[in-house]
Amino acid sequence: MSDILAENLSGKSVMGSDGTELGLLYNITMDLKSGKLHDLVIEPDEEVSRRAVDLSVDDAGRFLVPVNRVQAVKDYIVVQR
């Protein structure tokens, strides 16, 4: 995957590989010591049922998707479902 600046990802739509629109990228978590990225933090789309999506959720109700599940970054960020 080519290098992409984080500022170009903010607010980008996130879609599951099954075509489900999950929401908008809110943030990306990382380990400050190693610089390793951990999770995409996704603000859920209002129409997505949190029960229908098998993803971890943070205290604010945002989806947490491990970065190793990112399959593509184009018009959408596509994550493995």
C-alpha positions as CSV (number, residue, x, y, z in Angstrom):
1,M,0.0,0.0,0.0
2,S,1.3,3.4,-0.9
3,D,1.9,6.1,1.8
4,I,-1.1,8.2,2.7
5,L,-1.1,11.3,4.9
6,A,-3.4,11.0,7.9
7,E,-4.8,14.5,7.2
8,N,-6.2,13.0,3.9
9,L,-8.0,10.2,5.9
10,S,-9.9,12.4,8.4
11,G,-13.6,12.2,7.8
12,K,-13.3,9.6,5.1
13,S,-16.1,7.1,4.7
14,V,-15.4,3.5,5.9
15,M,-17.0,0.5,4.3
16,G,-16.9,-3.1,5.1
17,S,-15.7,-5.6,2.4
18,D,-19.3,-6.8,2.3
19,G,-20.5,-3.4,1.1
20,T,-21.9,-2.2,4.5
21,E,-21.2,1.5,5.1
22,L,-19.9,1.7,8.6
23,G,-19.4,5.4,9.1
24,L,-16.7,8.1,9.0
25,L,-13.1,7.8,10.2
26,Y,-12.9,9.7,13.5
27,N,-9.4,8.9,14.6
28,I,-6.5,6.4,14.5
29,T,-5.0,5.0,17.7
30,M,-1.3,4.2,18.0
31,D,1.4,3.2,20.4
32,L,3.4,6.4,21.1
33,K,6.6,4.5,21.9
34,S,6.8,2.3,18.8
35,G,4.7,4.4,16.5
36,K,2.7,1.3,15.5
37,L,-0.9,2.0,14.5
38,H,-3.6,0.0,16.4
39,D,-7.2,0.8,15.5
40,L,-9.3,2.9,13.2
41,V,-11.9,4.7,15.3
42,I,-15.1,5.0,13.3
43,E,-18.0,7.3,14.1
44,P,-20.9,5.0,13.1
45,D,-23.4,5.8,10.4
46,E,-26.8,6.5,11.9
47,E,-28.4,3.8,9.8
48,V,-25.9,1.1,10.9
49,S,-27.2,-1.0,13.7
50,R,-24.4,-1.6,16.2
51,R,-25.8,-5.1,16.8
52,A,-25.5,-6.0,13.2
53,V,-21.8,-5.1,13.1
54,D,-19.4,-7.5,14.7
55,L,-16.8,-4.9,15.8
56,S,-15.4,-3.7,19.1
57,V,-16.9,-0.5,20.4
58,D,-15.2,2.2,22.6
59,D,-16.9,4.0,25.5
60,A,-18.4,6.6,23.2
61,G,-20.0,4.0,21.0
62,R,-17.5,4.3,18.1
63,F,-16.3,1.2,16.2
64,L,-12.7,0.1,16.7
65,V,-11.2,-1.7,13.7
66,P,-7.6,-3.1,13.8
67,V,-5.5,-1.4,11.1
68,N,-4.5,-4.9,9.8
69,R,-8.1,-5.3,8.5
70,V,-7.7,-2.3,6.1
71,Q,-7.9,-3.7,2.6
72,A,-8.0,-0.5,0.5
73,V,-8.0,3.3,0.7
74,K,-9.5,5.0,-2.3
75,D,-12.9,6.8,-2.3
76,Y,-13.7,4.8,0.8
77,I,-11.5,3.0,3.4
78,V,-12.4,-0.6,2.9
79,V,-12.0,-2.9,5.9
80,Q,-12.3,-6.7,6.1
81,R,-15.6,-8.0,7.6
